[in-house]
Amino acid sequence: MNLLQILAISLSLSACGTLNTVVVDESVTKRKLTKSKTHCNSIPRFYSGVSYDFCLFHAEASTNPGAHHLNGTPLVAFDFVFSGVADTVVLPYTIYRQVTDGNIEIQ
């Protein structure tokens, strides 16, 4: 399996954390993390994609989409890099949202 295939699989299974926290409605983000039985109570809006991935990474294995493995590595781990880059690009917007709206409350 080449790197491009690994990236495509990881994005399709784990989705981009930044898209799930910045673009998608907040209620959908809350529902996804609650459904994954994450142990996170809230995530900050700045670098929210990385925080979202971190919550999925530490969710219960039976409900966690990141529990799918490729050569022993959870697929959501590959999304950390993409989310980190995307979170950096949208940082001015997410800092503004953090100041005005606070954290995204999960539970």
Secondary structure, 3 states (H helix, E strand, C coil): CCHHHHHHHHHHHHCCHHHHHHHCCHHHHHHHHHHCCCCCCEECCCCHHHHHHHHHHCCCCCCCHHHCEECCEECHHHHHHHHHHHHHHCHHHHHHHHHHHCCEECC
